[in-house]
Amino acid sequence: MKGNVELRCVELGEYIIANKSTVRESAKKFGISKSTVHKDVTVRLKRINPVLCAQVRQVLNINKEERHIRGGIATRNKYLMLAKKK
């Protein structure tokens, strides 16, 4: 996935929109770092395809608004698992 940067940016953007995925999930799927995904979909994609970039930005904003909820759920599950082991 390291070859054509423009193609990677577009594919990342389309994947994020189609799956409503986070930067972390996208990085894992494509085998690249979170920093690269973030730079691809915020900086590079803006030059390549501004419309797609705006759509990706909407998904990322929703993810940002919901991240505290996901973190709380993860913490809850962690302590539930610890309680079951006792």
C-alpha positions in Angstrom: 0.0 0.0 0.0 3.0 2.3 0.0 3.2 2.8 -3.8 0.9 5.5 -5.1 0.1 8.0 -2.4 -2.8 9.6 -4.2 -4.5 6.3 -4.7 -3.9 5.3 -1.1 -5.5 8.6 0.1 -8.6 8.0 -2.0 -8.9 4.4 -0.9 -8.5 5.4 2.7 -11.2 8.1 2.4 -13.6 5.7 0.7 -13.0 3.0 3.3 -13.5 5.4 6.2 -16.8 6.7 4.7 -18.1 3.2 3.8 -17.3 1.6 7.1 -17.6 4.6 9.4 -14.2 3.5 10.7 -11.8 5.3 13.0 -8.3 6.3 12.1 -7.0 3.5 14.2 -9.2 0.8 12.5 -8.2 2.1 9.1 -4.5 2.1 9.9 -4.8 -1.6 11.1 -6.7 -2.5 7.9 -4.2 -0.9 5.5 -1.1 -1.8 7.5 0.1 1.8 8.0 0.5 4.1 11.0 -2.3 6.2 12.4 -0.2 9.3 11.7 0.0 8.4 8.0 -3.8 7.7 7.8 -4.5 11.0 9.5 -2.2 13.0 7.3 -3.5 11.2 4.2 -7.2 12.0 4.9 -6.8 15.5 6.2 -3.9 17.1 4.3 -3.2 15.1 1.2 -6.8 14.2 0.4 -7.8 17.9 0.5 -5.5 18.6 -2.4 -6.6 15.4 -4.4 -10.3 15.4 -3.8 -11.8 18.1 -1.6 -15.3 16.7 -1.7 -14.2 13.3 -0.5 -12.1 15.0 2.2 -15.2 16.9 3.5 -17.1 13.6 3.8 -14.2 12.0 5.6 -14.0 14.9 7.9 -17.7 14.5 8.9 -17.1 10.8 9.8 -13.9 11.7 11.8 -15.8 14.5 13.6 -18.5 12.0 14.6 -15.8 9.6 15.8 -14.2 12.3 17.8 -17.5 13.2 19.5 -18.1 9.6 20.4 -14.6 8.6 21.6 -15.3 9.3 25.3 -18.2 6.9 25.1 -16.1 4.1 23.5 -13.4 4.7 26.1 -15.9 4.4 28.9 -17.3 1.2 27.5 -13.8 -0.2 27.2 -13.0 0.7 30.8 -16.2 -0.9 32.0 -15.5 -4.1 30.1 -12.0 -4.2 31.5 -13.2 -4.0 35.1 -16.0 -6.5 34.4 -13.4 -9.0 33.1 -11.3 -8.4 36.2 -14.3 -9.0 38.5 -15.1 -12.3 36.8 -11.5 -13.5 37.3 -11.8 -13.1 41.1 
